[in-house]
Structure formats: C-alpha cells, structure tokens
Amino acid sequence: MLFEIAFDELRGVGDATFGEWREVGDLAVHVRRRLTANEMRYAGIDSVVDIRGTPEHIARIDRLRPFLPPIVRHEHADVFP
C-alpha cells in the first residue's frame, strides 16, 4: 500500500529504466529514480556527482543533524546515503 502511494506521487517523474531504488524505513518507504535529461535541463542540473565520503557529504549531513531523531543524530556520515 505504501509503495503504491509513493508510485502515485512519482507518476511522470524520472525514468525507472535509468535506475530506481526502493527503500523501507521505520516510518516510511522511499522510491528514488534517476531523472530524465529533460528534467535535468528543466531543473538546471548540468551533471550529477556522487559526493558520498567527501567533505561536502559530511557538511550536508551536519546541517541536517538538528532535525534527525536523537537515536541517529550522532551517527557517522557514512551511514547516511
């Protein structure tokens, strides 16, 4: 049921044939998809870079920490995708 809702919300967004990931969390499910070239142009995205493990990744996680549940707030940045 939850994935059905997620797919309804994503209808017309991205292209599952380019890549799609389904994740189940404690409170929600997530569906992630690669964007199409047209969507990237529309959003002004010139390229995509994997920032995991970089100082930028750590800085982004640090900005989110105040909003994370206390149980995971102090986890190492590597545990966050």
C-alpha positions as CSV (number, residue, x, y, z in Angstrom):
1,M,0.0,0.0,0.0
2,L,2.8,2.5,0.9
3,F,4.7,1.8,-2.3
4,E,1.5,2.3,-4.3
5,I,1.2,5.8,-2.7
6,A,4.9,6.6,-3.4
7,F,4.5,5.5,-7.1
8,D,1.3,7.6,-7.4
9,E,3.2,10.6,-6.2
10,L,6.1,9.9,-8.6
11,R,3.9,9.3,-11.7
12,G,5.5,11.2,-14.5
13,V,8.8,11.9,-12.6
14,G,12.1,10.3,-13.6
15,D,12.5,7.1,-15.6
16,A,12.7,3.8,-13.8
17,T,14.6,2.3,-16.7
18,F,17.5,4.6,-15.9
19,G,17.6,3.4,-12.3
20,E,15.1,3.0,-9.4
21,W,15.6,2.2,-5.8
22,R,13.1,1.1,-3.2
23,E,13.8,1.5,0.5
24,V,11.8,0.6,3.6
25,G,12.4,2.7,6.7
26,D,10.9,2.6,10.2
27,L,8.3,5.2,9.4
28,A,8.1,5.4,5.6
29,V,9.1,3.9,2.3
30,H,11.1,5.7,-0.4
31,V,11.3,5.3,-4.1
32,R,14.2,7.0,-5.8
33,R,14.6,7.4,-9.5
34,R,17.1,8.9,-11.9
35,L,15.8,12.0,-13.7
36,T,15.4,12.2,-17.4
37,A,17.6,14.5,-19.5
38,N,14.6,16.9,-19.9
39,E,14.0,17.0,-16.2
40,M,17.7,17.7,-15.5
41,R,17.6,20.6,-18.1
42,Y,14.4,22.0,-16.6
43,A,15.9,22.0,-13.1
44,G,19.2,23.5,-14.3
45,I,21.2,20.4,-13.4
46,D,24.3,20.1,-15.6
47,S,25.8,17.0,-14.1
48,V,25.4,14.6,-11.2
49,V,28.3,13.8,-8.8
50,D,28.4,11.2,-6.1
51,I,29.5,13.2,-3.0
52,R,29.4,10.2,-0.6
53,G,32.6,10.1,1.5
54,T,33.6,13.7,0.7
55,P,33.8,16.8,2.9
56,E,30.6,18.1,1.2
57,H,28.8,14.9,2.2
58,I,29.8,15.4,5.8
59,A,28.8,19.1,5.7
60,R,25.4,18.3,4.3
61,I,24.7,15.7,7.0
62,D,26.0,18.1,9.7
63,R,23.4,20.7,8.5
64,L,20.6,18.1,8.9
65,R,21.7,16.7,12.3
66,P,19.4,19.1,14.3
67,F,16.4,17.6,12.5
68,L,17.3,13.9,12.9
69,P,15.9,11.7,15.6
70,P,18.2,11.6,18.7
71,I,18.9,7.9,18.2
72,V,20.7,8.6,14.9
73,R,21.8,12.2,15.3
74,H,25.4,11.4,16.1
75,E,25.9,8.6,13.6
76,H,28.9,8.8,11.3
77,A,28.1,10.5,8.0
78,D,28.8,7.2,6.1
79,V,25.6,5.6,7.4
80,F,23.5,8.2,5.6
81,P,23.1,7.7,1.8
